[in-house]
Amino acid sequence: MLYREALGAALRTRRLEQGRTLQDVATAAAVSTPYLSEIERGRKDASSEVVVTIADALRTRLDALMFDIADRFETAAARIVVELPLAEDALADATITPLRPTADPQLLAA
C-alpha cells in the first residue's frame, strides 16, 4: 500500500461519512473537483499544504487523519504477515528443476 492510497481512502471515508460531495469538499478546500477525486483514488500525491486544506474542509484534525492512515498501514501489514506462512509452505513443497539437462558423464569423457 502506498501513502497516497491510504490518504485517499481516509479522506474519502471521512467525506462519505459526512454525506458530502466531491464538489462541496473541493470548493471548501479550494482545489478542483477532478484533483480531489484523483487524490481520493490514490492516483495523485498531495502536498502537505493541500492535505491540511482538505482536512480543514472536512472539519477533521490532521492528527486524526494521520492515525487513520497509520491504522490502514497496520491492517495492510497484518494481511501480509498472515499470508507469508502460506507462501513459505508453497516454497517448501516446490521441486527445483535445472534449467538445462545435466551433461552425461560418459559423453564428457569421450
N, C-alpha and C positions, 0 to 999 in steps of 0.2 A: 504494500500500500504506500502510495506517495502522500506527502504532506498536503499537497494541493487537493487530492481526492478526499482526504479526511476533513480538511477545512470546508470544502464544498458541501460535503454531506452534513456537516454540523450546521452550516448556515441554512441549508435547505430545510433541515429538520426544524430549526427554530422558526423559520418563516412560515412553514406549513402549520406548525403548532399554533401560530398566531392568526392563522387564516388569512394571510396577506398574499398579495400577488407579487410577481417579479417586478412588475412596473411600479407598484407602490413603494417597494423597498428600494429599487434602483433610483427612483426620484428622490426619496428621502436621503439616500447616500450620495447623491449627485454623480452617479455612474450610469452608463447606458444599460438598458434592459438586456440587450444581447451579451454585453460584457458580464453582467451579473449572472446570467444564465450559464455562460462558459465557466465562470468561477464555481458555481454550484455543481456543475457536472465534472469538475476536476480537470478541466481542459486548459485552463489558464491559471498562471501564477498571479497572485495579487500582492502588491506591495504592502508593507506593514501599515502605511497610511490608509490605503484602501480598505484593508481589513478592519481597522479602527472605525472608519466611517460607516461601513456596513454593520458592524456590531452596534454602533450608536443608533443607526436607523432601525435596527431590530430591538433596540432598548435592552441589550444584553451586555453584561460585563465581559470585558476581554478575558479576564482570568477564567471565568466560567466557560467561555468558548474554548480556551486552551485546554482546560481539564476534559472537556468533551472530546477534543481531538486526541488527547493522551489516552482516554478510555477506548477510543476506536483503534488506536495502535495496539493497545494491550489485548483487545479482543482478537485482532488480526493475528498477533503473535501467538496467542493461545491456540488458535486454529492450526497454525503451522506446527507447533510443538506436538499437538495431538496427532497430526498426520505423519510426523517423522518416523515413529516406530514402524508404521506400515511400510514406508519406503525402505527402511533397513531390512525388514523381513523379506521384501521382494528381492533385494540385492543378495541376501544370504542364500536364497534358493536359486539364483541365477547361475547358469553354467557359462564358463568362459570358453569361447571357441577361438582358435587362432584365426587371424585374418587371411593367412595363406597356408596351404598344407605344408607340413614339415617335410624336408627332403629325406628320401630313403637313404640310410647309411651305406647300403651296398652300392648304390649308384654313385655316391660320393667317392668311394674307394676305387672305382674303376677308372 
